[in-house]
Amino acid sequence: MFEFIKNFWREIFALTKTWSIRKQMLFCYVVAMTLILILLLIVVVINLFYIRYETVSEIDNTLNQQAKQNMLQLVKETAVLMGSQINQVTVMFEFIQNMIYAMNSTETYSLMPLLSYKPSELPEKCWVYDSNNQKVCLTFSSYINYTNIDLNNMLLQNLSTLDNVWYSVYKLTANIALRYYMYFYKEHLFKNFPGMVVQPNFVIENLPWYKIFNKTRDLPYTSSEYADNIIGDTNHPIITVVYPLFNKSNDTWGFIAADLPLNISDFMLKEIYSVNYLETGFTTVAYKNSSLIDPMNKFWKNEISPNFIDIDEYVWNQLSNKQQNNETYFFIYNKDIYRVAGYPLSISLNETDDEDNSDWWYMILLIAQESDVMKYREESKEKINTMAKLLIGITITCSVITVAVVTALIHFLARSITAPLKGIKEFTDKINSKATEKDMVTKEELDELKEGDDQVADLVKTYKQLAGSLITRREEHLPKPLQTSQNRIFPRNELYQKNKLKWKMLIDKIPN
């Protein structure tokens, strides 16, 4: 290969030796400028590639850090929002608990007992339809007794006094809780507000969360998502917050619970699902067992409530680890890459706990498509590519224009040099061609010879002086220009042309 290139350029150089000076100058310049242009383009392309790589890397790092901070902050604020909403309900739980404590202090407890009603006994005038389109009584609570408790029972009478405050409690949390209800283990008494007709054959054991809560009665509990068709008569998804009730001896004797709807527009928990990030980012809630409480979004295709652990077990384990709360993670779903940030909601339900989330029950998740997060990176790459192509185009255009202009200048410069030299050659050829003819070249023809500029003009002037002296010289014995011999023997016919015959005749007449 090297030998071929060597022979190729050798042939090119050998060929150019037969060219004129002008062509040689133009060829050398064009080759040199082409090589320079190629090297320049290589340098420009390498620099642009490096700049593009460094810029995209910096954008990646910046966007990654910015997205990480934004998502973690947003998901934490969303968790605080959900915690504060649930906290409003638990505050009411504490209020009811204190009311129950105070019932036995007759000297300070001034609320009078009211009538206790079973669902079928509620006054007709109290019935209204709530925001969930269910028929309820906002004036009185109702109860279900599974042991036929006596109406004069002290507990039932004391609980009836709560009807004086239930409406206020309900109105204060009307945009969060759908209903409140209590259950007492020993008496098997179920009491709810607002009063309503529960589903036929309802028993407390039918609630999906009751068996788990009943194992540890003295701890607060929250449920996963389930349909409101056990106590209520709709299929709206709800979650239940449960708080244990304690007697004076600090023994658990019942619980108080509230049902919180997830997708009813009048209720605040729906706002949790309205928190978005960029164009594709959305918020969802995961239960402690990784089941997604997601009645709002259609992201999960045909899966109504998938388990996140089935989507990506590693990511779920990392999110569940309290040491990894300040990180975002990636998972693949439906052939796309997604970024997720999570923040747990503590079991205390009073607020999100920054120090210890080991007892959390809900995980607030903020999920965004990675291509949306890195959208600016792709836009920047496109802009850099466009500007790189533009810069390369400008470089090539300017280089071509420069080569063309300089080539033209070299052409005219070479022409100013070669034209006088060509004239000298042609004039010399004329002298040689007319050396044996009747007329030599004239002085006028010599004056018409182009002189050119600078050193070339000096050369032509010197040549003119030389040629002029040769033209005007009349002595035959002097050497003629371009003659092969300085002692020229004139032909006989030239003697006659120069009127030298009479001299010969005179010479012949001289006597011996």
N, C-alpha and C positions, 0 to 999 in steps of 0.2 A: 504493500500500500504506500509506504513512504517512498519507495523507488518510483512508483507510478506518478506520485505528486511531483517528485523531483524532475522527472523526465517531462512532465506536462509543462511545468514552468520554464524548463530549459527551452522547449520548443516555442513557447510564447515569447520569451526574450529573444530567441533567434529570429523569430518572425518580425518582431518590432524593430529590429536593426535595419530592416529594409524600408521602414516607414520614414516619413518626413519628421523633422524635429517637432513640428506642431502636433502631429498625430501621437508621437511618442510622449510629449508633455501631457496631452489630454488623457491618454491611456493610463499613464502613471498616476495622474491626479485622480481619475475616476476610481482606479483600483484602490489607491490609498484612502480616499474618502469613503468608499464602500466598506472597507475594513474598519475604519474609524466609526462609521455609522453602526455597523454590526456590534462592535465592542460597546458603543454607547448604549445601544438598545439592550444589550445583555446586562450592563450595569444598572440601567433604569429598571428593567424587569426584576432583577434581583433585589434592588432597593425597595421597589413597590411591594414585592412579595414579603420582604422582611417587615416593612411598615404595616402591611395588612395583617400579617401574623401577630405582630406585637399589639396592634390596635385591637384586633379581635380578642386576643388573650386578655388585654386590660379590660375590655368591655365585658367579657365573660366573668372575670373576677368581680368587677364592679356590680354587674347585674345580679350575680349570684349572692353577693353580700347584701345588696340592697333588697333583693327579693326575700332572702332569709330573714333579715331584720323586720321587714314590713309584714311578712306573713306571721312571724312569731308574735309580733306586737298586736296584730289584728286578731289572731286567734286567742291571745290572752285576754284582750278586751272583750271579745265575744263571750269567753268563759265567765268573765266577771259579770257581764250583762245577764247571762243565764243564771249565774249564782245569785245575783241580786234579786232577780225575779222570783226564784224559788225561795230565797230568804224571806221575802215578804209573806209567803205562805207559812214558813216555819215560825216566823214571829207570831202569827195568829195561833199556831199550835201551842207556843209557849203561853200565850194569853189564855187560851182555853184551859191549859193545864193549871195555871194559877187560879183560874175561876173554879175549877174542880177542887183544888186545895181549899179554897175559901168557903166552899159550900158548907162545910162542917162547922164553921165559926159563925154561929147564928147571931152573935152580938155585933158582928161587923158586916155580915153578908145581908144586904137589904133587898135583893131581888126576890120577888114573890114567885112561887111556882105557878105555872100556867097549865093549861090542859095538854095532855099528851095524846097524839093522834097516830093511829095506824094509817097507812097510805089510803086505804079505802074510806077512812073517817074524816079526812081533811075537808074543811068547809069549801063549798063550791065557789064562793066569792073570791077565794084567795088564789085560784088557778090562773096562771099566765103562761105564756110561751117565752122561753129564754132565747138567747142568741143562737143556741144550737137547735132551735125549733123543737124543744122538748117541753112537755107540759109539766110545770112545777108550781109549787106554792112557796112564795117568797115571804110569807108571814109566819108560818109555823114549820117546825121540823117534823119528821115522821120517824116511826120506829118499827122494827120487826123483832118480835120476841119469840125465840125458838123453844122456850120453856113455859110459856103462858104466865109470865110474871104478873103479879098483882099491880093494878094501877096505883095502889097506895104505897108501893115499894118506894123506899126512901131514895134510891138511886134514880129511879124514873122521875120522881118529883123534882129532885135536884137538877137533873138534866133538862127538865122542862123550863127551868129558869133561864137557861141559855138562849131560849127563843127571844129573850129581851135584847140580846146582843148579836145573835147570828146574822141578822140582816145587815148590820153595820160591818161585821167581819166580811160578809159576802160581798158587799159593795166595794169595800176597800181593795179587794183582790178580784173584782169581777172580770178584769181583763187578763187574769192569770189562771184562776181555779174555776173549774166547771162546777164542782160540788165538794162539800166536806162530809165526812162520815166517821163515826166512832164505833168501836166494837169492844165489848167487855167479855172477857173469857169466862168468868165464873157464872155470870148471869145469862150468857149467850144472848146478849142484847145488842142489836144493830140499830144505830140512830143516824139519820142523815139530814143535811140541810143543803139546799131547799128541799122541802117535803115533796115527794114524788112517788109514783107507783113504779116499783122496781120490776125487773123481769120475773115472770112466773118461775116458781121453784128455785128462786135464788137462795143460795147458802154461801156463807163467807168463804168456805173452802173452794168455791168455784173460781175465785179470783186467782189469776195465774201466778201471782207473786206471794200468795199467802203461805204456802208450805215452806218456802225458803225463809220468809220473815219469821215464821213461827219457831224456827230452830234457834234463833237468837232474838228473843223478844225485847231485849233491853237496848238495842241499837237502832238508830235511824236506818231507813231503807228507802231505796228508790227502785222502781221497776223499769224493765225494758218496754218497748212499744207493744201495745196490744189494742184491739178494737173495743170501742165503748158499747158493747152489746151484752154485757153481763149485768151491770146495774142499769145503764141507760139502754136506749133502743136505737142506737145509730151505729154506724161502722167507722166513725171518725177515729183516727189513731190518737191514743192518749198515753201518758205515763202517770204513774202514781207515786206520790211522796208520802212516806209513812213515818210516823213518830210514835214512840212508846209513851203510854200514859202510866204515871206512877201514883201510888197511893201515899198516905202519910208515912207509911213504913218503908217507903222507897222501893216497894215491890211493884213489878209490872202487873197491872190488872186489866190492861186493854191497850188499844192504840187509836190514834186519830190519823186520818189520811185525807188527801185531797187529790182529785183527778185533774190533770193539766192537759188540755187539748193541744195538739201540735200544729194543726193546719187550718184552724178556724180563724178567719181574718180579724175577728174582734179580740183575739187573745194574743198576748205579748210574745209567747214562745215562738210564734210564727216569725217574729222579727229575727230570731236567731238564723233562720234559713234564708233571710233576705240579705245577709252580709255577703258581699261579693268581693272578688279581687280580680282586677283587670277584666278581660272579656270572658274568660272561661272559668275563672275561679269561683268556687261556691263553698258554702259552709254546710256541714252535716254533723250529726251527733252519733257517737258510737257508745254502746253500752259496755259494761265491764267485760262481758263475754265476747266482745268484738262485733256483736250484731249491730248493724247500722240502723239508727232511728232516722229514716229519711223518707217521710211521706210526701215531701214537696218536690224534690228534684227527680228528673227522669234520666239522670245520668247512668244509672245502673241497668239500663236496657230493660230486659224482661224480669230481672231479679227485683222483687219488691223490697226485700230487706235482707241483703246478703251479709255474710260475716266477713269483716275485713281480714280476718286471719286466713280465710280461704283465698283472698286476693293476693296477699303477700304476707306470709307469716313472719318473715324476718323484720319487715317494716313495723308490723304491729308490735312485735316484741320490743323493738327499739323505742317506739312511742310509749309503750307501757312502762319502760324503765325510767324511774324518776331522775336518773343521772343524765338522761339524754333529752331533757325537755327543751334545751336550747339549740336544737338541731332540726333541720328539715331533711326529709328523706324522699327517695324516688321509688316509684313502682310502675309497672307496666300493666295497663288495662286496655283491652280491646285494641292492641297493637300500637297504642300511644303511650308516651312517657308522661307521667304526672309527678308533680312535687306536692308533698303533703307536710303540713305543720300541725302539731297536736298540743292540746293543753287540757289536763285533767281537772275535773270538778270534784272537790273533796266531798266525802260522805257527810261532813259536818253541815253542809248545805248553807252555812252562814256566809261563807265567802270562799273564794278560791284560795287554796293554801299553797304558798310558795315554798314552804320548808319541807313539808312531808305530804306527798300525794299517794302514799301507800294504800290509803283507804278510799280512794276515789271510786265513783260509780259511773260517771259519764266522762267521755273524752270528746272535747270539741275539736273537730277536724276542719282544716281549711285546705282545700284541694284545688290545684291549678295546673293546667296543661303546660308542660315545660316549653313547648314552642311558643306559647303566649308570653311566658315569662321572658324568654330570650328573643322575643320578636325584634327588639331594637338591635340585637346583635346581627340578625339576618338583614335588617334594613341597612345597618352600617356596612356590612359586607357588600351589599349591592351597591351602595354609594361609593365605597372604596373601589370596587371593580369598575364602576362607571367612570370614576375620576381617573383610575389607572389607564383604562382604555383611551380616555380623552388625552391624558398626558402623553401616552405612547404615540397616539395619532398626531398630536402637536409636534412632538419631537421628530417623528418621521417627516412630517410636512416641512418643518423648518429646515431639517437636514437636507431634504431634497431640493428645496428652494435655494439653500446655501450652496449646495453642490452645483446646481444649474447656473446660478449667478457667477460663481467662481470659475466654472467651466467656460462660460461665455467670456469672462475677463481673460482667462488663459488663452482662449481661442484668439481673441483680438491681439493680445500681447504676443503670442507666438506668430500671428500673422504679420505684425509689425516687424518682427525679426526675420521671418522666413521670406517675406515678399522682397526686400532688398537683396537678400542672398540669392533668391531665385532669379532676380533681375541680373545680378552679376554673372550667374551661370549662363543665362540665356545670351547676354551680351558677349560673353567669352566665346560661346558657341558660334555667334555671328562672326566674330573676328576670325575664328579658325576656319569657318566655312567660306569666308570671302578673301582669305589670304592670297589665294591664287587667281582670284577673279580680277576683272578690270577695275572695279571700284571697291575701295575699302569702305568700312563702316564710317559714317560721317560723325562730325562733332555734334550735330543736332540730335542724333540718336543717342549719343552718350549723355547729353544733357537731360534727355527724357528718363534716364534711369532713376528709379525711386531711391531716395536716400534713407528713409526711416528716421529713427530717433536715437539720440545719445551715442553709445559706442558703435552701433550699427551705422549711424550717419557718418561717423568718422571713418569707418571702414570703407563705405561707399565713396566718400570724397577722396580718400587715398587711392582707391581703385580708379576713380575718374581721372585723377591726375596721371596715374600710370598709363591708363588707356589713351588719354589725350595726347600724351607725349609720343605714344606709339603711332597714333593716327597722323599727327602733324609732322612727323619726322620724314624728310624728303631724301635723305642720303641713302642711296641704294645699298652702299656697302655696310650700313649699320644693320644689325640683326632685327629682323621683323618679329613682332610678338607671336608667341606660340609656334615659332619656326623650329624645326628640329635641328637646324644647323645655323650658327651665327654667320658664317662666310657663305652667303647665298650667291649662287651663280645664276645671274639673270638670263633668261632665254633671249635668243637673238632678236626676236620680234620686239622686245621691249626697247632695244636701241633705236629702232625706227620710231617707236612711239615717243621717245624722248628727244628726237631731233639730233641724235648723235652720229648720224650717217656722214655728215660733212666732215666731221673730225676723222673719221676712218679714211675718207678719200684723201684728205690732206696728209694723213700719215703715210698712205700708200705712195704719195708723190715724192716723198723724201728719198733722195738718192741713197744708194747703198754706199 
